[in-house]
Amino acid sequence: MRYLLWTICLAMLLVASELVSRPLLPVDETRYMSVAWEAHVRGDSLVSHLNTETYAHKPPLLFWLINAVWSVTGLNEYAARLVAPAAGIVCILLTVPMARRLWPEAVAFNRCAPMMLASMSLWIVFCPVTMFDTLLTCFTMIALLGVLRAESGATATGWLMAGIAMGLGILSKGPVILVHVVPAALFAPWWSIRVRTRFVRWYAGCIVATAIAAAIALSWALPSAAAGGKEYGDELLFGQTTGRMVNSFAHRQPFWWYLPMLPLCLLPWISLGSVWRGIRLSKIDAPLKFLLCWAGGSLLVLSLVSGKQIYYLLPALPAFALILARLATLVEGPVTRRDLLFVIAGTIAMGALPLFANHIPQLFETGLRDLVADWYTIPLMACGLVLIPFTFKRVESAVFAVGTSALLFIVILVLSLKSTIWQEFDLKPLADAAASHNSGVTWYGGYHGQLNFVGGISYIHESRSREDLSEWLTGHRNGLLITRLSKANITQLKHAGIDASNSVPLSSTQMEQISEIVRADEEFPGHDWQPVVKQLYWIRRGLPLDPYAVVHFNDPPVACGKVGIGGLE
């Protein structure tokens, strides 16, 4: 129990460090919080809305849970941001019954599996983020526990458990949960002798569980589609699943894209020597076959889908953690220096990276300079050095030392970025500028609800073309435009000595310089309508910093042409 408690405490420390260090990240976290906030303001839990328009891109369970939390705490950002990480911590807890069902006699394996999941690099990155994938992972694990329960003989309760979990998984992120559950259930005759003798009853149970899941999902989807109108209903019931699963309209990548990414997702455990030594000792028994169906089936199907994102692998990550934990704990005797060599060396090298990025001129163009202060390299490198005494210790001791080191490394890194990169993701100043203007605000380009929740703004008009902007300005002559400046504008700003290092607010002289730059740029929307830049904010998209201008027009348009500029993506 103390092993599990220590793991959960470290996971909670990671979540807490992110909550106090960074703002909501655009565009995903800001968008999903805006959808939940609009449901709260409207009092509508049936049809989701974003910026007053119906939102069919994601199911409602995460939004419901956030609003359930708000019903207790009030409209609190931090309370809402705990919902998705809480689901991630439940996933760590669920590895315990999963491990006990697979290899109940393997004590070391049962102790190590939760820590290996909690400290896996992909899990560390996405567990604290307000997205749907930890919730999806939670219901994937519960559904697969139901499959294992049905295989052990508790057929009725097992399939009921699997069906309910899959239904809630569909309400979490759509039918994609079937990608992670169905392969293990479909290929059960391979990993279970019991199923081979009664496979007709088995597949009948699969159909019943799927029907239960469909009934749960449709109990929301059909009333929601009817209430939201035909366009919303078509998008909800058909558009998203067909578009994403058959011919993705976004995030298209080649078939093999996940393969080179997977080792990075499994760090630090993929570099632990005990794992590789355990391969020689492992047997392809029934539990391992089950995990291979889970992990391999998910990876294969996701590879066949055109749209790919690295966090799509999250529901398969517990399977990889259980496999790696099994391999590592098969090795008898203590871990060796060679087992920990790559983990120690890699951690020390990563800890020293800020020092190199800050002082080697050839690395200045990477965008990593001055993100982490030099003195943070001491505790970061120490996370590797403290592992040296754990050579010749039991596997459990080494695993918990490595997992603790990995989690503390990220906690230190997150805290070190508080005064640099994280504040550059903060949309609050821009949202406040928009909220304080009473004559209307339009966003030129792709608007994804970035400012609604952050600024408490019920509606921001999105201008998708110059004609749309012209039409909007004729009715809002004192309105403000928010737009991202082009690369050419950024180059001109740098020549004028204006970049992200300048303090806000800028001087009147600097503002006039920026206004002259956009007036002279024929690609700028409304460059001939006498734009006046009122404020300039540098907002980060990953490593790049982009300038967002808040613009007023002295001469609103009468006629309009056509031009375009991208929004925050």
Residue pairs with C-beta under 8 A, 6 or more apart in sequence:
3 111
3 112
3 114
3 115
3 396
3 400
4 93
4 96
4 111
4 114
6 115
6 400
6 404
7 92
7 114
7 115
7 118
7 403
8 89
8 92
8 93
8 114
8 118
10 118
10 119
10 403
10 404
10 407
10 408
11 88
11 89
11 92
11 118
11 127
11 407
12 89
13 407
13 411
14 124
14 127
14 128
14 407
14 410
14 411
14 414
15 82
15 85
15 88
15 89
15 127
15 128
17 411
17 414
17 415
18 128
18 414
19 78
19 81
19 82
19 128
20 418
21 414
21 415
21 417
21 418
21 422
22 414
22 417
22 418
22 422
22 425
23 422
23 423
23 425
23 426
23 427
23 428
24 30
24 33
24 77
24 81
24 130
24 425
24 427
24 453
24 454
25 129
25 425
26 425
26 427
26 448
26 450
26 539
26 541
26 568
27 448
27 450
27 568
27 569
28 129
28 130
28 131
29 81
29 129
29 130
29 131
30 427
30 448
30 449
30 450
30 451
30 453
30 454
31 50
31 448
31 449
31 450
32 58
32 62
32 63
32 130
32 131
32 132
33 66
33 77
33 80
33 81
33 130
33 453
33 454
34 50
34 51
34 449
34 450
34 452
34 453
34 454
35 48
35 49
35 50
35 55
35 58
35 63
35 449
36 62
36 63
36 66
36 67
36 70
36 80
36 453
37 75
37 452
37 453
38 48
38 49
38 50
38 51
38 52
38 452
38 458
39 45
39 48
39 49
39 60
39 63
39 67
40 67
40 70
40 75
41 458
42 49
45 60
45 63
45 64
45 67
46 220
46 223
46 224
46 227
46 228
47 54
47 224
47 227
47 228
47 232
48 54
48 55
48 56
48 58
48 60
48 63
49 55
50 448
50 449
50 452
51 447
51 449
51 452
51 459
51 460
51 462
52 458
52 459
54 228
54 229
54 231
54 232
56 228
56 232
56 235
56 236
56 239
56 240
57 240
58 132
58 173
58 174
59 170
59 171
59 172
59 173
59 174
59 217
59 220
60 171
60 220
60 224
61 135
61 168
61 171
61 172
62 83
62 84
62 130
62 132
62 135
62 172
65 83
65 135
66 80
66 83
69 76
69 79
69 80
69 82
69 83
70 76
70 79
70 80
72 79
73 79
80 130
81 130
83 130
84 129
84 130
84 131
84 132
84 134
84 135
85 127
85 128
85 129
85 134
87 134
87 135
87 137
87 138
88 123
88 127
88 128
88 134
88 137
88 138
89 127
90 138
91 117
91 134
91 137
91 138
91 141
91 318
92 114
92 117
92 118
93 114
94 138
94 141
94 142
94 145
94 318
95 113
95 114
95 117
95 141
95 318
95 321
95 322
96 110
96 113
96 114
97 145
98 113
98 141
98 144
98 145
98 148
98 318
98 322
99 106
99 109
99 110
99 113
99 114
99 322
99 325
100 110
101 145
101 148
101 152
102 148
102 287
102 290
102 291
102 322
102 326
103 109
103 110
103 287
103 326
104 110
106 326
106 329
108 329
108 394
108 395
108 396
109 325
109 326
109 329
111 396
112 325
112 328
112 329
112 395
112 396
112 399
112 400
113 321
113 322
113 325
115 399
115 400
115 403
116 269
116 321
116 324
116 325
116 328
116 399
116 403
117 123
117 317
117 318
117 321
117 322
118 124
118 127
118 403
118 407
119 268
119 269
119 402
119 403
119 404
119 406
119 407
120 265
120 266
120 267
120 269
120 317
120 320
120 321
121 264
121 265
121 266
121 267
121 268
121 406
122 264
122 265
122 266
122 310
122 311
122 313
122 314
122 317
123 314
123 317
123 321
124 406
124 407
124 410
126 133
126 134
126 311
126 314
127 134
131 311
132 172
132 173
133 173
133 311
133 312
133 314
133 315
134 314
135 172
135 173
136 169
136 172
136 173
136 176
136 177
136 180
136 314
136 315
137 314
137 315
137 317
137 318
139 165
139 166
139 168
139 169
139 172
139 177
140 165
140 169
140 177
140 180
140 181
140 315
140 318
141 318
142 161
142 165
143 161
143 162
143 165
143 166
143 169
143 177
143 181
143 209
144 162
144 180
144 181
144 184
144 294
145 161
146 157
146 158
146 159
146 160
146 161
146 162
146 163
146 165
146 209
147 158
147 162
147 181
147 184
147 185
147 188
148 158
148 290
149 157
149 158
149 161
150 158
150 159
150 162
150 202
150 205
151 158
151 188
151 192
151 194
151 195
152 158
152 194
153 194
155 201
155 205
158 205
159 205
159 206
159 208
159 209
159 212
160 209
160 212
162 181
162 185
162 209
163 208
163 209
163 210
163 211
163 212
163 213
163 216
164 212
164 213
164 216
166 177
166 178
166 181
166 209
166 210
166 212
166 213
167 212
167 213
167 214
167 215
167 216
167 217
168 216
169 177
169 181
169 213
170 177
170 213
170 214
170 216
170 217
171 216
171 217
171 220
174 240
174 241
175 217
175 241
176 245
176 312
177 213
177 315
178 210
179 297
179 298
179 301
179 302
180 294
180 297
180 298
180 315
180 316
182 206
182 297
183 293
183 294
183 296
183 297
183 298
183 300
183 301
184 191
184 290
184 293
184 294
184 297
185 206
185 209
186 206
186 297
187 293
187 297
188 195
188 199
188 202
189 195
189 196
189 199
189 202
190 289
190 293
191 286
191 287
191 289
191 290
191 293
192 286
192 290
193 286
195 202
221 236
221 237
224 233
224 236
225 232
225 233
225 236
225 237
226 233
228 236
243 249
244 305
244 307
245 305
246 306
247 306
248 305
248 306
248 307
249 307
250 307
251 307
251 308
251 309
252 306
252 307
252 308
253 306
253 307
253 308
255 303
255 304
256 303
257 303
257 308
258 299
258 302
258 303
258 308
258 310
258 313
259 303
261 310
261 313
262 299
262 313
263 270
265 310
265 313
265 317
265 320
266 320
266 324
267 346
267 406
268 343
268 346
268 347
268 402
268 405
268 406
269 275
269 321
269 324
269 328
269 402
270 324
271 342
271 343
271 346
272 324
272 328
272 339
272 340
272 342
272 343
272 398
272 399
272 402
273 335
273 336
273 338
273 339
273 340
273 341
273 342
274 327
274 328
274 329
274 331
274 335
274 339
274 395
274 398
275 324
275 327
275 328
276 327
277 331
277 339
278 326
278 327
278 328
278 329
278 330
278 331
279 327
281 330
281 331
282 288
282 326
282 327
282 330
287 326
288 323
288 326
291 319
291 322
291 323
291 326
292 323
294 316
294 319
295 316
295 319
295 320
295 323
298 313
298 315
298 316
298 319
299 313
299 316
302 308
302 312
302 313
302 316
325 399
328 395
328 399
329 395
329 396
329 399
331 395
334 391
334 392
334 393
334 394
334 395
334 398
335 390
335 391
335 392
335 393
335 394
335 395
335 398
336 391
336 392
337 391
337 392
339 391
339 398
340 387
340 388
340 390
340 391
340 398
340 402
343 384
343 387
343 402
343 405
344 384
344 385
344 387
344 388
345 384
346 384
347 381
347 383
347 384
347 387
347 405
347 406
347 409
348 381
348 384
348 385
350 380
350 384
350 409
351 377
351 379
351 380
351 381
351 382
351 383
351 384
351 409
352 377
352 380
352 381
353 368
354 368
354 371
354 372
354 373
354 374
354 376
354 377
354 380
354 416
355 374
355 377
356 363
357 363
357 366
357 368
357 369
357 371
357 372
358 369
358 370
358 372
358 374
359 374
363 369
366 543
367 543
367 544
368 543
370 420
371 417
371 420
371 421
372 413
372 416
372 417
372 420
373 416
376 412
376 413
376 416
379 412
380 409
380 412
380 413
380 416
383 405
383 406
383 408
383 409
383 412
384 405
386 401
386 405
387 401
387 402
387 405
390 397
390 398
390 401
390 402
391 398
393 401
421 540
424 500
424 538
424 539
424 540
424 545
425 539
425 540
427 450
427 451
427 454
427 455
427 539
428 454
428 455
429 504
429 537
430 451
430 455
430 482
430 537
430 539
430 548
430 550
431 450
431 451
431 454
431 455
431 457
432 455
433 480
433 534
433 535
433 537
433 550
434 441
434 451
434 455
434 457
434 460
434 480
434 482
434 550
435 451
435 455
435 456
435 457
437 479
437 480
439 476
439 477
439 478
439 479
439 480
440 461
440 472
440 476
440 478
440 479
440 480
441 457
441 460
441 461
441 479
441 480
441 481
441 482
442 460
442 461
442 462
442 463
442 469
442 472
442 473
442 476
442 479
442 480
442 481
442 482
443 451
443 460
443 461
443 462
443 463
443 481
443 482
443 483
443 567
444 463
444 469
444 481
444 482
444 483
444 525
444 565
444 567
445 462
445 463
445 464
445 483
445 484
445 564
445 565
445 566
445 567
445 568
446 462
446 566
446 567
446 568
446 569
447 460
447 462
447 567
448 567
448 568
450 568
451 457
451 460
452 458
452 459
452 460
460 482
461 472
463 469
463 472
463 481
463 525
465 562
465 563
465 564
466 525
466 526
466 560
466 561
466 562
466 563
466 564
467 560
467 561
467 562
469 481
469 525
469 526
469 557
469 560
470 526
470 557
470 559
470 560
471 560
472 479
473 479
473 526
473 529
473 553
473 556
473 557
474 556
474 557
474 558
477 553
477 556
478 552
480 534
480 550
480 551
480 552
481 525
481 526
481 531
481 549
481 550
481 551
481 552
481 553
482 548
482 549
482 550
482 551
483 524
483 525
483 548
483 549
483 551
483 565
483 567
484 546
484 547
484 548
484 549
484 565
484 566
484 567
484 568
485 493
485 518
485 524
485 546
485 547
485 548
485 549
486 521
486 523
486 524
486 565
488 521
488 523
489 517
489 518
489 521
489 524
489 547
490 546
490 547
492 517
493 499
493 514
493 517
493 547
496 510
496 513
496 514
496 517
498 506
498 510
498 513
498 514
498 536
499 538
500 538
500 545
500 547
502 510
504 535
504 536
504 537
505 535
506 514
506 535
506 536
511 532
511 533
511 534
511 536
514 533
514 536
514 549
515 531
515 532
515 533
518 524
518 527
518 531
518 533
518 549
518 551
519 527
519 528
519 530
519 531
520 527
521 527
522 563
523 563
523 565
524 531
524 563
524 565
525 563
525 564
525 565
526 551
526 553
526 557
529 553
529 554
529 555
529 556
529 557
530 553
530 554
530 555
531 551
531 552
531 553
531 554
532 551
532 552
532 553
532 554
533 549
533 550
533 551
534 550
534 551
534 552
535 549
535 550
536 547
536 548
536 549
536 550
537 547
537 548
537 550
538 545
538 546
538 547
538 548
539 545
539 546
539 547
539 548
539 568
540 546
541 568
541 569
546 568
548 568
